Amino acid sequence: MKVFQSVSEAGRQLQGQALALGNFDGVHVGHQALFSEALRHAPANALTFQPHPGKVLQPDLAPKLITLLPRKLELLSACGLSHVVVQSFTRDYARSSPQDFEAALFDTLGVAHVVVGSDYTYGAQRAGTVATLREAAAKRSAQVHVVQPVNVDGVVASSSRIREYILEGRVGAARRLLGRPFDLDGTVVSGAGRGRTIGFPTANVDTQNELRPAPGVYAIRVRLLGEADGPWWPGAANIGVKPTFGGTEVTIEAHLLDFSGDLYGKELRVQFLERLRPEQRFGSAAELVGQIKRDVEAARTVVARGDG
């Protein structure tokens, strides 16, 4: 998959092709439906924005992203797209008229098929709608294909709903809307080393991901980044401040089952499969160890039944 950094850079290289429009944060099952429609008119491509428009227009209210741009591009590639245009979103760009955006699609890029969700809007003040997009396309002998929302067990798949689930720790529910487990990437850094002293060494994962699950203990799977065909290691992760030891800083600590080796400095991808329990304070280290043993067995059961 080739990535263009602007509409002007892509130019006529997408002429006559299909283009899906959206922010695509999370690349969830609703987004995947748009790409499936675009692939019916292959080659299929996508246009997205960086940064998320909310971070420019309402920075105080901007959502925490499910996927940072590198992960989003990785997921878009896995959907079978040929090209992605990552258009820079600025305040000046936000003032562009709907007609300017239509010209970018149909005149500059020259696409023949545009795929959008039923509530898609564009241009300054979101004045452009599916109806105006259809009109602009018809004038240029192009077509607009509208994909209806995707429902999963009665819930509409949306980035905002997935964010809510993850922030609540409901990673199983988020997985159903994402079509895969929620994951984050990070680097293993030095921690306090307490896990090793009580028999459960952990990898302290430092992540740039904006969104992370609610504090608690989770069943996880972990893979070393750069090893696309490498094994997934089952494990249990604690997100929180470690109240038993009087901690104050939120950390992500992952204990890998049946793993031995040095992970310091390694890049990991952590998949969250199920929340096992909320974070809690224990009366002693011995009580904590007893609970960790139960957590590890519960995590082993979750991974073994194939929920990942």
Order of alpha helices (4+ residues) and beta strands (2+ residues): beta-alpha-beta-alpha-beta-alpha-alpha-beta-alpha-alpha-beta-alpha-beta-beta-beta-alpha-alpha-beta-alpha-beta-beta-beta-beta-beta-alpha
